[in-house]
Amino acid sequence: MTPNDSTLAPTAPDRARWLALAIVMTAAFMDLVDVTIVNIAIPSIERSAHASVGQIQWITAGYALAFAAGLITGGRLGDIHGRKRLFLLGIGGFTLASALCGFAANPEMLVASRILQGGMAALMVPQVLSIVHATFPADERGKVFGLFGAIVGLGAVSGPLLGALLTEWNLFGLEWRPIFLINLPVGVLAWLLGRRFITESKAPRALKLDLVGVALVTLGLVMLLYPLTRGRELDWPLWGYGCMAGSLVVFAALVSYEKRKAARDGSPLVELSLFRVKSFAAGIAVQTVFGVALGIFFLVWTLYMQIGLGWSPLRAGLTGVPFSLAVSTAAGLSVQQLVPRFGRKVLQAGALVMGAGVLLYLAEARHYGLAIASWQMALPLVVMGAGMGLIVAPLTDAVLSEVPREHAGSASGLINTVQQMGNALGLGLVSVVFFGEIGDRLTAAQVGPAFVHAFQHALWWVAGIMGAIFLLMSALPKRPAQHVEGAAQGASAAKEPALAP
């Protein structure tokens, strides 16, 4: 999936080229909105589908896990078999999985359908930037990737609001189901138009698949995440600890296998030589830990507002608007003006600002308790959003700036993958940092105070993680250089998982 391997096809008529862009951007928008839209509907799903705590976590974490595990393989499949073909397969499967989610008869079916949806997104999303790169000449890509950034920002704002409205309206008595069913007409139309207007492209020297690597990554993550999500419900059985310890053995086996794979045919899932680059290794750590923080915060935030405070989905969705706007504004400012002048200090300032916003939110939640109002949350949310915006946009360039050009594609894919894995891990940790603070068999009067207390406990964790991120950032280059062709799109792609908890 290396940018330089793309087969350019700029000879397509202008109208067809821009139609193709609209189609793939729609798919990217669908993926981002689908993640954020689900968060706001989680309490409604829990209530009407009678989902357990573990099932609620897997509705979100299952998607992130399948998405992360399949991202690199999805990109390579597009390089080998054609980006258009894989895009159509991905968006078709994503639409079908959305229908299965919308018509799920029970929580188990919903979890399975969400995992399928994440897997299909892993086929669809990597093709978006590859198709753009293959369709537009270099002198037009800056404008295109600017549009991509705008779509990311729009998705971050509109996802929670759309989810809130669809849940609040309770269309046809379907409660939360329309948040998935809305993908059906959009997905079908995008598939039909994509089949006609997208130009096929392949990489002339595509790497081979590493399905064993994918299997080991997935197995290791499942062995780690499943006991975390189910542990509290099962009273932390001994087999759960054994399973989590065993995941370390699986990850060790992955490293050993990837070394042999690299020596044998030069196409491992994970290019281990990249970790000899200090800034890349530190950046991967930052991306992973940042994903953990986001995975924890966004889920517990939704549960806090809707179950703890008893707010409607619409009120909760509107409360988050200042956060989304602050992220988008700060992201544009950091890339265009701040990072070129101040370099790494901007990212470190972002970690400190976001951590300060979390602590400010903690103080507000403690002071006002159950009586807190949306406007009283606005200031900490704006501070948090500004800090996050300073990080998400320039982070990928900082991580890639010392990576050899020939490994830019695999490095970009790995960055997005580990952030999704961190997100899945954060969602799994919600059992420990949030639900672990909530007692069993609460009365109606005890629910609100218990959720408020658990939210405050989770915020301490998020603040501590932001402190760790600040320290890790000291290993990033002082002056990130955007020298890799396609780095701009890498930055845009990195924004999507960061804003898609």
N, C-alpha and C positions, 0 to 999 in steps of 0.2 A: 504494500500500500504506500510505497515511497512516492512522494510527489513527483520526483524526476522521472519515474517510470511511466507516468501517465501518457497515453496516446492521445495527442491533441486532435480535436475535431472542430476547429473554429470556422469551418466552411459552411456549417449549417446556416440557414436563413436566420436573420436577426430575430424575427418573430418567434420562430421555433425555439431558438436558443433561450429567449427570455421566458417562454412558456415552460420549457424544461426547468429553468431556474425556479419558477413559481411552484412547480409540482414538487421538486425535491425540498424546497423550503417549507411547503405545506406539511410534508412528512416529518421534517425536523420539528416543526411547531407542534404537530400531533403528539410526538414522543414527549416533548417537554411538558406540554399541557397535561398529558395523561398522568404523568408522575405527580405534578403539583395538585391536580384536580382530585386525585384519590385521597391525599392527606386530609383535605377539608371534609371529606365524606366518611372518614374512618368511624367517628362516633355513631353515625347513622347506620353504617354497616354492622357495627358491633351490636347495636340495639335491635335492629330488625332481623338480622341473620343469626342472632344469638352466637356470635363468634367469640371464641375464647381469647385470652390475652396473647397466647402463642400464635393463634391463627391471624389475629390482627397484625402482629409483627411480620408474619410471613407474607401477608398480602402486599406489604411494601418491600420487605427484605428479599422475598423470592424473586420479584421483578429485578431488583438491583443485582442480585447474585447471577441470575441467568444472563442479564445484559452484560455484566462484567466478564463472565466466563466466555462469552461468545464474541466479544468485540473484535479481538485481533483475528480470530478465525474468520469472522464475517468479512473483514476487510480483505483477507487473502483469498477467500472464495470469489469475491468480486474481481480481484486482479486476475485470477485464473480463468473463471468461467464467464466473466463479463459483468460490469457494474450495473448495467440496465437490467439484466436478467435477475441478479441478486436483489436489486432494489424492488423489482416487481414481486419477486417471491416474498421478500420481507414485508412489504406493505400489504400484500394479500394475506399473509399469515397473521400480521398484526391486526388487520381488520376482522378476520375470523376469530382470533383470540379475544378481541374486544366484544364480539357477539357472545362468545361463551361466558365471558365475565358478566355481561349484562343479563344473561339468562341463567346464571348459576343457581342451582337448586339448593345448595348448601355451602357452608364455609369451605369445606374441603375442595369442592369443585371450583370455587372462586380462587383459592390459593393455587391450584394446579393451572387454571387458566391464566393467572397472572404470571406464573413462571413461563408458560408458553409465550405470553405476550412479550416478556423480557427477552426471550430467545429470538423472537421474530424482530424485535427492535435492534438486536445485535446484528442481524443480517441487513437491516434497512439503513440504520444511521451511518455506518462507515461509508456507504456508497454516496451519501449526500455530497460531502466535500470532494470525493474522488470524481464524481460526475461533473461538478462545477469546474474542477481543475482540468478535466479532459475536454470540456465544452467551451470554456472561455480562454482567450489568449491572455498572456501575462499582464498586458497593460490594462486590462479590464477587471482583473481579479480584486484589486483594492476596493473598487466600488461594490463589487459583489459581496465581499466579505464584510464590508460595512453594513450592507443590507442584512447579512446573516446575523451580525451583532444586534441589529435592531429587532429582528425576529426573536432572538433569545430574550431580549429585554421585555418585549411584548408578551411572550409566553409566560415569563416569570410573574408579570402583573395580572394577566388575564386568567391564568389557570385557577388560582384560588377563588377568584370572583365568579368564574363560570361554574366551578364546582359548587360554590355556595348557592348560586341562583338555581341550578338544576336540582340540588337537594332540597332547597327551601320550597320550590314550586311543587315538588312531588307530582310531576307530570303523570297523568293517567294512574295515579296511585302507585307508581313504580319506585318511589322513594329515591334511593341512591343509584338505581340501575341506569338512568339516562346518562350518567357521567361516562359510562362505557359505550352505550348505544349510539351516542352522538358521533362516534368514530366511524360508524358504518357508512353513511352517505359520503362523508369526506374521503374515507379510504377507497371506496369503490370508484368515485370520480377520479381520484388521483391515480389509481391503477389504470383506468381506461385512458386517461390523457397521457400518462407516462409511457404506456405501450406505444402510443402514436408519435409523441414529440421528443422523447429522450433518445439521444444517439448512443449506440453501444460503444463501449471502449474496454480495453484490457491492458494489463501491464505486459510488456514484451518479455520480461524476465521475472515472472512472479515466483515468490518463494513457495516451497512445498508446505502442505498442511502438517500441523503437529497435533494430531488428535489425542495422542497419549499425554502430551503436556496439558491440553485442555481438560482431559479427564482427571489428571492429578490435581490441578488447581481447583476444579469443582469439588472433588472428593474432600480435599483438605479444608475448603471453606465450609462445606456442609457439616463435616465432623466438628468444626469449631462452632458454627452458628446454631445448629440444631439443639445441642444441649443448653446453649445460652438462652434461646427463646423458650424452650420447654422446661428448663430446670426448675423455675419457681413453681410452676403448676405441679410438677412431679416430686416436689420436695427435695430437689438436688440429689438425685440418685448417684450411686458410685459409678455406674457405667457412663454417666455424663462426663465426669472428670476424666475417666479413662479415654473417652472419645476425644475430648479436647487435647489431652496429652498426645494421643495418637495422631492428631492433625499435624503436630510438629514433625513427626516421623515422615508423614506424607509429603510435607513441604521440603524436608531434607532430600527425600527420594526425587522430588521434582528438580531440585538443583543439580543432583547427580545426573539425572537423565538428560537435562538440558545441556550440560557440558558435553556429554557423549553425542547428543544430537547435533550440536554445533560443529564438533569435530568431524562427524560423519558426512553431513550434507549441507551444512551452513545455513539451515533454516529452522532454528529453534523457536518455540513460542516466545520465550523470554531471552533476549540477547544479553547474557550475563556479563559480557565484556563492558557493557555500558556502565555497570556499577563501579568500575574502576575510575570513572570520572566523578570526582568528589561532589561537584555541584549537582550532577544528575542523581546520584545516590541520595543526597540530602533533599533534593526536590521531590523525589519519589516518596520519601518519608513524609514530607510536608503534605503532599497530595493525599496520601493515605490517612494521615491523622486528621487533616482538614475534613475529609469525607466522614470520618467517625464523628466529629463534632456536629456536622450538619445532619447526619443520620439521627443522632440523639435529639438535637434541638427541635427540628421541625415536627417530629411525631409527638413529642411530649408537649410542645407548644399548643398543637391542635387539641390534644386531650385536655389540657389545662383550661383552655378557653371554653370548650363546648361541654365537657363533663364537669370539670371542677367549678367553673364560674356559671355554667348553665346558659351560655350564650347560644344564639342561633347560628347556623352555618354562615348566613349572610353577614351577621355582625362580625364573626370571626374573620371572614374573608376580607371585609372592608378594613378591619383593624390592621391587616398585614400590608395594605397598599403603601404606607410610608416606607416600610422596609424595602419593598421591591423597587420603588422609585429611587431610593437612596443608593441601592446596589447599582442600578443602571447608570445613574449620574456619576457616581464615583468611579465606576469602571471606565467610562469614556474619558474622564479627567485624568485618571492614572496613566493610561496608555499614551494619550496625546500630549500631555504637558508635564506630568510629575516624574514619571520614570526616566524620560530622556534627560532630565536635570539632576535627579537625586538618586537614581538607580535603586539598589537593593533596599535602601532606607525606606522607600515607599511601601514595600511589602511588609517590612518589619513594623512600620507605623500602622499599617492595616491590621496586623495581628493585635497590636496593643489597643487600637481604637475599638476593634470588635470585642476584645476582652473587657474593655472599659464599659462598653454598651451592655454586655452580659451582666456585669456587676451592678450597673445602674438599674437594669431590669430587676435583678434580684432585690435591690433595696426598695424599689417601687412595690414589688409583689409582697414583700414583708410588711411594708408600712401600711398599705391599703387593704391587704388581705382579700376577702371575698367582695369588698366594696369597690375594687379598682375599676376604673372606666377606660374605655378605648383611648381617649385623648391623653390619659396619663401614661399609656404605653408608648405613645408616639415618639417621645424623645429618645428613650433607650432603643427603640426599633430603628430610628433614623441613624443613631450612632453605630449600632450593629451593622446596618446595611451599608453605611459609608465604609466601615472597616472591611467588610466582605468585598465590596467593589474594588477597593484598593489592592486586594489580593488576587481575585479570580482572573481579571483580565491580563495582567502582565506575568502571572506565575509561569505559564507554559514557556514563554520566551526565555525567562530566567533559567528554567530547568534545561532547555535545549541549547542554550547559547554556547556551551563548551562541548556539545556532542558532535562527533564527526558527521559530516554531511551524509555519508553513505548509510548512516544508521538513523537518520532523522525520522523516516517513516515509522520504523519499529519503535523508536523512542516515543513518538507522539501517541501511538496506539497504546503503549504500556502506561503512559501518564493517565489517559482516560480510563483505562482498565482498573488501575489501582485505586483511583478515586471512587469508582463505583464499588469496588470491593470494600474500601473503607466505609462507604455509606451503608453497605449491607451489614458490616460489623457493628457500626453505630446503632443501627436498628435492632440488632440482636442484643446489644448491651442495654437497651431500654428496660429489659426485664430486671437487670441488676440495679441501674441507677434511678429508675422511676418506679416501676411496679414493685420492686423490692421494698420500697418505703411505704407501700399501701397495704394495710391489713386486709385479711379475708373477712367476708360476711359483714360489710359495712352497712349501717342503717342509712336511710336517705339523708339524715342530718349530718352524718359523718363523711359522706362522699366529698363534698366541697372542700372542707378543711384538709382532708387527706390528700386530695389531688393538688391543692395549693402547696402543701408541705413537700410533696414529692417533686413538684415542678422546681421549687427552690433548691432542693437537693441536686436535681439534674443540672441546674444552672451552675452550681459549684464545679461540677465535672467539666462542663463546657468551658468555663473560665480557665480551669487548670490546663485543658487541652490547648487553648489559645496561647497560654504561656509557653507550653512545650513547642508549639509551632514557631513562636518568636525566636526561641533558642536555635531550633533547627535551621531557620532562615539565615543564620550567620555563616553557614557554609555555602550559600548561594553566591554567584559572582557579584562583585560590587557594582559592575556596570553591565547588565544583561545586554547581549548583542543580538539583534534580530537578523542574523545572517543566514538562517536556513530558509531556502525557498519554501514557501508554504507555511512559514511560522505564524503568519497572521491568522490563517485559518485554524491552525492548531490552537491559538489563543481563544478564538471564538468557540471551538469545539469544547475547550476546557470549561468555558463558562456554562455550558449546558448541564453537565452533571453536577456542577457546584450549585446551580440553582434548582436542581431537581431532586429534592430529598426523598 
